[in-house]
């Protein structure tokens, strides 16, 4: 998995999530593609692709608060369809288990 510069516009939530800390995601995904404010619906967003090139996004959704870098929260995975988000979820969980 790696960060992507490809267009991820049109990705959406298909009930795939992961639980991780901001620190963990920065470790495996690098710096977010987008930063928002605590009052925004999304404060952190990564534009990513799986090992086979499937595009997806990772983002917090409606936390509406500041949260600690090591606090475990539920992150949404966005994709073009459920198959893409499941693939991204599996790959993310595998990498998270190794750190």
Buried (B, 14 or more C-beta within 10 A) or exposed (E): BEEBEEEBEEBEBBEBBBEBBBEBBBEBBEEBBEEBEEEBEBBBBBBBBBEEEBBBBBBBBEBEEEBEEEEEBEBBBBBBEEEBBBBBBEBBEEBBEEE
